Every structure is written in structure tokens, then in C-alpha cells.
Amino acid sequence: MMTPRLQVIADNVLKNESMADIGTDHGYLPVYLMEQGFIPRAVAADINEKPLKKAEQLVARSGYEKQIETRLGSGLSVLIPGEAGTIVMAGMGGYLIRDLLTESLEVAVSAKRLVLQPMNNAFIVRHFLEDNGFVIVNEDLAKEERRVYEIIVAEKGEMSIENDLDYLIGYEAKRRKHPLLPELIDRKLELENKIIQNTENKHTKMAREQYKKSTAIAAALMEVKNGCKMQ
């Protein structure tokens, strides 16, 4: 079943290139891409046997056993360099995505495109991309139920992210004034306001610095949100 989140991810996969879905869960994404004729082959990988078994069953029912190979393993260790034109890593925390990319950096840089959907700490993913020879070519948002998800699309290249706000919410989503951006900002504001509340009456140097930083970020987030309302 293709959810709004998976659909946005699918829309950013390179056409006519092999792809790898790392953390494939039920295998919906590679099967959908094959059904649409968008890709010639895929690797569907997961670290857990149960979801991978479900992916294998879906692949078999769909008749794509020759085109979609399922693999059990951690992160990009299941791939060899150059095997996948697009590598998708979705539904993981930002720190885990960073760590898995770092562990298999040779594989990561061999791909033409990375499509990353961190469940949290997206700023960590943006820092990693900036520091390791990638440029963000697109950023998108998707909403399922009450949650807004960030999708980050990167290719090899150089970039320089100019401020904390662009690490936090993404330059492209901000530039385009994405219709879901105000909801994403509300979630980020909630987190920053919690930090402000926890540090405003503390007097250690670290607490004062964090209070000052979060206050500035919250003000910048409100400015962007108000700008979205004016469009």
C-alpha cells in the first residue's frame, strides 16, 4: 500500500536506474516502482527477518522475483559499490541514517542519488551530507495522519548550509514555502519551546547558551511561518 510518504519517496527515485530500498519493511516501494515501469531492478533489504519475509511474499505475489532481490542485513552493507543508482533509506532516525551511511560511505557515494526520510533529527542528516560530498537537490514534505515527514534528496556535489534554520527545516522546503511547512514548523517550535522552558531558569554556561540558541531559532521559525501565511 502506497502511503503519501512512500509516494513522495517514489517520486524522487531516478527513473530507469536500479534502486535499493534499505529498511524495506513490507517491500511496497520497490514493487510499486516495478509495477509503474520506473526501474529495471531493485534490492529490498532489511535487518529483520520477519518484515523481509513479508517483502519476499509480496514480491512473489507480484511476479517480480527476477527483478527484485531481497537481502537480509544491516544498512548499506548488503550492497556493493555502484549496484544501485538510487539508495532509499526511510523510516529510520536521523542518527541511524548518518551512522549507516558513514559505515558504508564507499557504497553511498557510488550511488547517483540518495533519498532519505529521517523520522527525527533531520538536521543530523543534512550535516552529514554537507560534510561528505553531497548536495541536496530537493526537499519535500508528506503528511500521514497528524505527522509531517521530511524527505531529503541528495546527489554528489558540494554545498554550504548557511544557518541553523536551514539545517532544521531545509532550505528548499523553506524557499518553496511548501504548504505543509507551517505544520512542520509547529512541531519544531514545540521542541524548541520545551528546551527554552527547561533552560530559562538555569544559570550554567551551557544552559544559558542553549537558551539563547533555542530562543533565536524559535523566533526565526515564527518568522518563516508568518511568511508562509502571507503568500
C-alpha positions in Angstrom: 0.0 0.0 0.0 1.5 3.3 -1.1 1.0 6.0 1.6 1.6 9.7 0.9 5.1 9.4 2.5 6.0 6.5 0.2 4.6 8.2 -2.8 6.8 11.3 -2.3 9.8 9.0 -1.9 8.8 7.1 -5.1 8.5 10.4 -7.0 12.1 11.2 -6.2 13.7 7.8 -7.3 15.6 8.1 -10.5 13.8 6.5 -13.4 15.4 3.7 -15.5 18.0 3.1 -12.8 18.4 0.3 -10.3 17.4 1.1 -6.8 17.9 -0.2 -3.3 15.4 0.1 -0.5 17.2 -0.1 2.8 14.9 -1.0 5.6 12.3 -2.1 3.1 9.8 -3.4 5.7 7.0 -4.9 3.6 8.6 -4.1 0.2 5.8 -1.8 -1.0 8.2 0.7 -2.6 10.2 -1.5 -4.9 7.2 -3.4 -6.0 5.3 -0.2 -6.8 8.2 1.2 -8.8 8.4 -2.1 -10.8 4.7 -2.0 -11.4 4.9 1.5 -12.8 7.8 0.6 -15.1 10.1 3.2 -13.4 13.0 0.9 -12.6 14.6 -2.2 -14.2 15.6 -3.9 -10.9 15.8 -3.4 -7.2 17.3 -4.7 -4.0 14.9 -4.8 -1.0 16.9 -5.1 2.2 16.0 -5.3 5.9 17.9 -6.2 9.1 14.9 -8.1 10.5 13.8 -11.5 9.1 10.0 -11.0 9.7 9.5 -7.9 7.6 11.8 -9.2 4.9 9.8 -12.4 4.7 6.7 -10.3 4.1 8.6 -8.4 1.4 9.5 -11.7 -0.2 5.9 -12.8 -0.2 4.8 -9.5 -1.8 7.5 -9.8 -4.5 6.4 -13.3 -5.2 2.7 -12.4 -5.5 3.6 -9.6 -7.8 5.7 -11.8 -10.1 8.9 -9.8 -9.7 11.2 -12.4 -8.2 13.7 -12.0 -11.1 13.8 -8.2 -10.8 13.6 -7.6 -7.0 16.2 -9.4 -4.9 15.6 -9.5 -1.1 18.6 -9.4 1.2 18.9 -9.7 5.0 21.5 -7.4 6.5 22.3 -4.1 8.1 22.2 -0.8 6.2 24.3 -0.5 3.0 26.4 -3.5 3.9 24.1 -5.6 1.7 25.2 -3.6 -1.4 28.4 -3.4 -3.4 29.6 0.0 -4.8 27.7 1.0 -7.9 25.0 -1.6 -7.6 22.2 0.9 -7.0 21.5 4.1 -8.9 19.2 5.3 -6.1 19.5 4.3 -2.5 16.4 4.9 -0.3 16.7 4.9 3.5 13.3 5.7 5.0 11.6 5.3 8.4 14.8 5.5 10.5 16.1 8.0 12.9 18.5 10.7 11.7 21.4 9.5 13.7 20.9 5.9 12.5 20.8 7.1 8.8 24.0 9.0 9.4 25.7 6.1 11.0 24.7 3.6 8.3 25.9 5.9 5.6 29.2 6.5 7.4 29.8 2.8 7.8 29.4 2.2 4.1 30.4 5.5 2.7 32.0 3.9 -0.4 28.6 2.5 -1.3 26.8 5.7 -0.6 29.0 7.9 -2.8 28.8 5.4 -5.6 25.0 5.9 -5.9 23.7 8.6 -8.2 21.1 9.7 -5.7 20.2 9.2 -2.0 16.5 9.6 -1.0 16.5 9.9 2.8 13.4 10.1 5.1 14.5 10.5 8.7 11.8 10.1 11.4 13.6 12.6 13.5 16.8 14.7 13.8 16.8 15.6 10.1 19.4 18.3 10.8 21.9 15.5 11.5 21.3 14.1 8.0 21.8 17.5 6.5 25.1 18.0 8.4 26.3 14.6 7.2 25.5 15.3 3.6 27.3 18.7 3.7 30.4 17.2 5.3 30.7 14.2 3.0 30.5 15.5 -0.6 26.7 15.6 -1.2 24.4 18.4 -2.3 20.7 18.5 -1.5 18.9 18.7 -4.8 15.3 18.5 -3.5 13.5 18.5 -0.2 9.8 17.6 0.2 7.2 17.0 2.9 4.5 14.4 3.2 1.7 14.1 5.8 0.2 10.9 7.2 -2.5 11.3 9.8 -1.2 14.0 12.1 2.5 13.8 11.3 4.6 15.6 8.7 7.6 13.8 7.3 10.7 15.3 5.8 12.2 13.8 2.6 15.7 14.8 1.6 17.1 14.1 -1.8 20.9 14.3 -2.4 23.4 13.7 -5.1 27.2 14.0 -5.2 28.4 17.6 -5.1 29.3 20.4 -2.8 27.0 22.7 -0.7 27.3 25.1 2.2 24.3 25.4 4.5 24.3 28.9 5.8 22.3 28.8 9.1 20.8 26.7 11.8 17.3 27.2 10.4 18.2 25.5 7.1 19.6 22.5 8.9 16.4 22.3 10.9 13.7 22.7 8.3 15.6 22.5 5.0 16.4 25.3 2.6 14.4 24.0 -0.3 11.1 23.5 1.6 11.5 27.0 3.1 12.3 28.6 -0.3 9.3 27.0 -1.9 7.0 27.8 1.1 5.8 24.2 1.0 2.1 24.0 2.0 3.0 21.6 4.8 5.8 23.8 6.1 3.7 25.6 8.8 2.8 22.2 10.3 6.4 21.1 10.3 7.4 24.4 11.9 4.8 23.9 14.7 6.4 20.6 15.6 9.9 22.1 15.6 8.6 25.0 17.7 7.2 22.6 20.2 10.6 21.0 20.6 12.5 24.4 20.9 9.9 25.8 23.4 10.5 22.7 25.6 14.2 23.4 25.6 13.5 27.1 26.4 11.3 26.1 29.3 13.9 23.7 30.6 16.8 26.1 30.4 15.3 29.6 31.1 15.8 29.4 34.9 19.2 27.6 34.8 22.4 29.5 35.2 25.1 27.2 33.9 27.0 28.4 30.9 25.8 25.5 28.8 22.1 26.2 29.8 22.4 29.9 29.0 23.9 29.2 25.6 21.2 26.7 24.8 18.5 29.0 26.0 19.9 31.8 23.8 20.2 29.5 20.7 16.7 28.0 21.1 15.2 31.4 21.6 16.8 32.6 18.4 15.7 29.5 16.5 12.1 29.8 17.7 12.0 33.5 16.6 13.3 32.5 13.2 10.8 29.7 12.9 8.0 32.0 13.7 9.2 34.5 11.0 9.2 31.8 8.4 5.7 30.6 9.5 4.3 34.1 9.3 5.8 34.4 5.8 4.0 31.3 4.7 0.7 32.8 5.8 1.3 35.9 3.7 1.8 34.1 0.4 
